[in-house]
Amino acid sequence: SMLGIQGKPSWSLNLPSIGPFRSFGNGGKDTSFHIKSYSGRRVKNDSIRMVYFHDQTVAIVELEPDKLLLNCELIEV
């Protein structure tokens, strides 16, 4: 499902970095793969951040008040 972009959220989004899963589905062996984490970087300090999700993909979108797209980070979970 997609979340709407009606109005400004009153909270800021602070997601922790997610490290690699060390023994998930590989028999306990370290495969040294890298998982992308949320950077937390913003183009403008007064922008609106919204989170959208679909299946296993999360999009963290930064918008101006007139809904102009400033930045988008995609993360698969």
Helices and strands as residue ranges (DSSP letters): E 48-54, E 57-63, E 69-76
